[in-house]
Protein backbone atom coordinates (compact mmCIF):
# COMPACT_ATOMS: atom_id res chain seq x y z
CA UNK A 1 0.00 0.00 0.00
CA UNK A 2 2.80 2.40 0.91
CA UNK A 3 4.69 1.66 -2.33
CA UNK A 4 1.51 2.35 -4.30
CA UNK A 5 1.17 5.79 -2.64
CA UNK A 6 4.79 6.61 -3.50
CA UNK A 7 4.23 5.64 -7.13
CA UNK A 8 1.09 7.76 -7.27
CA UNK A 9 2.95 10.71 -5.74
CA UNK A 10 5.81 10.29 -8.24
CA UNK A 11 3.31 10.23 -11.14
CA UNK A 12 1.64 13.42 -9.91
CA UNK A 13 4.97 15.23 -9.47
CA UNK A 14 6.04 14.08 -12.95
CA UNK A 15 2.79 15.32 -14.50
CA UNK A 16 3.21 18.71 -12.83
CA UNK A 17 6.80 18.91 -14.13
CA UNK A 18 5.72 18.08 -17.68
CA UNK A 19 2.96 20.70 -17.47
CA UNK A 20 5.37 23.35 -16.21
CA UNK A 21 7.86 22.53 -18.96
CA UNK A 22 5.12 22.75 -21.58
CA UNK A 23 4.10 26.19 -20.31
CA UNK A 24 7.70 27.40 -20.35
CA UNK A 25 8.20 26.35 -23.99
CA UNK A 26 4.76 27.05 -25.45
CA UNK A 27 6.32 29.55 -27.91
CA UNK A 28 8.83 26.99 -29.21
CA UNK A 29 8.62 25.96 -32.85
CA UNK A 30 9.97 22.76 -34.47
CA UNK A 31 12.44 24.77 -36.58
CA UNK A 32 14.44 25.32 -33.42
CA UNK A 33 13.73 29.02 -33.11
CA UNK A 34 11.55 30.62 -30.53
CA UNK A 35 8.45 32.17 -32.00
CA UNK A 36 7.29 35.51 -30.73
CA UNK A 37 4.23 35.75 -28.53
CA UNK A 38 0.99 36.63 -30.27
CA UNK A 39 1.23 40.33 -29.35
CA UNK A 40 4.49 41.56 -30.84
CA UNK A 41 3.20 44.72 -32.50
CA UNK A 42 3.50 47.72 -30.20
CA UNK A 43 1.34 50.78 -30.80
CA UNK A 44 1.85 54.36 -29.64
CA UNK A 45 -1.41 54.23 -27.65
CA UNK A 46 -0.54 51.11 -25.64
CA UNK A 47 3.05 52.28 -25.10
CA UNK A 48 1.86 55.70 -23.90
CA UNK A 49 -0.57 54.13 -21.44
CA UNK A 50 2.10 51.78 -20.09
CA UNK A 51 4.82 54.42 -19.86
CA UNK A 52 2.63 57.00 -18.12
CA UNK A 53 1.69 54.31 -15.61
CA UNK A 54 5.45 54.02 -14.93
CA UNK A 55 5.62 57.79 -14.33
CA UNK A 56 7.30 58.69 -17.62
CA UNK A 57 6.62 61.94 -19.42
CA UNK A 58 5.41 61.00 -22.92
CA UNK A 59 5.02 63.41 -25.85
CA UNK A 60 3.71 62.43 -29.28
CA UNK A 61 5.81 63.69 -32.19
CA UNK A 62 6.45 62.92 -35.88
CA UNK A 63 8.93 60.46 -37.33
CA UNK A 64 10.92 63.13 -39.13
CA UNK A 65 13.37 62.65 -41.98
CA UNK A 66 14.87 59.32 -40.88
CA UNK A 67 11.53 57.61 -40.19
CA UNK A 68 8.95 59.41 -42.38
CA UNK A 69 6.22 56.75 -42.12
CA UNK A 70 6.60 56.12 -38.40
CA UNK A 71 4.58 57.46 -35.51
CA UNK A 72 6.89 58.65 -32.76
CA UNK A 73 6.94 59.22 -29.01
CA UNK A 74 9.44 61.16 -26.95
CA UNK A 75 9.87 59.62 -23.47
CA UNK A 76 11.53 61.15 -20.43
CA UNK A 77 11.85 59.98 -16.84
CA UNK A 78 12.32 63.49 -15.44
CA UNK A 79 9.44 63.02 -12.98
CA UNK A 80 10.91 59.99 -11.23
CA UNK A 81 12.96 60.91 -8.14
CA UNK A 82 16.41 59.38 -7.69
CA UNK A 83 16.61 58.40 -11.37
CA UNK A 84 18.80 60.24 -13.85
CA UNK A 85 17.20 62.28 -16.59
CA UNK A 86 16.91 59.37 -19.02
CA UNK A 87 15.16 59.86 -22.33
CA UNK A 88 14.35 57.98 -25.51
CA UNK A 89 12.66 58.48 -28.86
CA UNK A 90 10.40 55.65 -30.00
CA UNK A 91 9.62 55.23 -33.69
CA UNK A 92 6.73 52.84 -34.41
CA UNK A 93 7.14 51.15 -37.79
CA UNK A 94 4.50 48.88 -39.38
CA UNK A 95 6.59 45.75 -38.69
CA UNK A 96 10.04 44.59 -37.56
CA UNK A 97 11.37 44.19 -41.11
CA UNK A 98 10.54 47.83 -41.90
CA UNK A 99 12.25 48.93 -38.68
CA UNK A 100 15.38 46.97 -39.58
CA UNK A 101 15.48 48.47 -43.09
CA UNK A 102 15.10 52.00 -41.68
CA UNK A 103 17.95 51.43 -39.23
CA UNK A 104 20.17 50.02 -42.00
CA UNK A 105 19.41 53.05 -44.18
CA UNK A 106 20.24 55.38 -41.28
CA UNK A 107 23.54 53.58 -40.68
CA UNK A 108 24.38 53.86 -44.38
CA UNK A 109 23.67 57.63 -44.34
CA UNK A 110 25.88 58.00 -41.24
CA UNK A 111 28.55 55.84 -42.92
CA UNK A 112 28.76 53.45 -40.00
CA UNK A 113 28.05 49.79 -39.44
CA UNK A 114 24.80 48.78 -37.74
CA UNK A 115 26.87 46.46 -35.52
CA UNK A 116 29.23 49.24 -34.38
CA UNK A 117 29.25 49.40 -30.56
CA UNK A 118 28.69 53.16 -30.40
CA UNK A 119 25.75 52.92 -32.83
CA UNK A 120 24.23 50.07 -30.80
CA UNK A 121 24.63 51.94 -27.50
CA UNK A 122 22.24 54.61 -28.78
CA UNK A 123 19.88 52.46 -30.82
CA UNK A 124 17.80 49.34 -30.28
CA UNK A 125 14.98 47.56 -32.12
CA UNK A 126 12.22 45.94 -30.06
CA UNK A 127 9.48 44.23 -32.10
CA UNK A 128 8.34 46.93 -34.58
CA UNK A 129 9.81 49.87 -32.62
CA UNK A 130 13.14 51.61 -33.14
CA UNK A 131 14.37 53.05 -29.83
CA UNK A 132 16.92 55.87 -29.78
CA UNK A 133 18.30 56.30 -26.28
CA UNK A 134 19.15 59.80 -25.08
CA UNK A 135 22.67 58.74 -24.14
CA UNK A 136 24.95 55.73 -24.04
CA UNK A 137 24.47 55.14 -20.30
CA UNK A 138 20.75 54.76 -19.57
CA UNK A 139 19.76 53.53 -16.12
CA UNK A 140 18.73 49.86 -16.21
CA UNK A 141 15.38 50.76 -14.60
CA UNK A 142 14.62 53.25 -17.38
CA UNK A 143 15.70 50.82 -20.09
CA UNK A 144 13.53 48.02 -18.69
CA UNK A 145 10.55 50.37 -18.28
CA UNK A 146 10.69 51.43 -21.93
CA UNK A 147 11.38 47.98 -23.37
CA UNK A 148 8.77 46.39 -21.08
CA UNK A 149 6.10 48.65 -22.54
CA UNK A 150 6.84 47.61 -26.12
CA UNK A 151 5.31 44.14 -26.08
Long-range contacts (C-beta under 8 A, 24 or more apart in sequence): 36-127, 37-151, 39-151, 40-96, 40-127, 40-128, 40-151, 41-95, 41-127, 41-128, 42-92, 42-126, 42-127, 42-128, 42-129, 42-149, 42-150, 42-151, 43-92, 44-71, 44-72, 44-73, 44-90, 44-92, 46-149, 47-73, 47-90, 47-92, 47-129, 47-149, 47-150, 48-73, 50-148, 50-149, 51-75, 51-145, 51-146, 51-149, 54-145, 54-149, 55-79, 55-80, 56-80, 56-145, 56-146, 61-89, 63-91, 66-91, 66-102, 66-105, 66-106, 66-109, 67-91, 67-93, 67-102, 67-130, 69-93, 69-94, 69-98, 70-102, 70-130, 75-146, 76-134, 77-139, 77-142, 77-145, 83-139, 83-141, 83-142, 84-139, 84-142, 85-134, 86-133, 86-134, 86-135, 86-138, 86-139, 86-142, 86-143, 87-133, 87-134, 87-135, 88-131, 88-132, 88-133, 88-134, 88-138, 88-142, 88-146, 89-131, 89-132, 89-134, 90-129, 90-130, 90-131, 90-146, 90-150, 91-129, 91-130, 91-131, 91-132, 92-128, 92-129, 93-128, 93-129, 93-130, 94-128, 95-128, 96-125, 96-127, 96-128, 98-128, 99-125, 99-128, 99-129, 99-130, 100-125, 102-130, 103-130, 126-150, 127-151
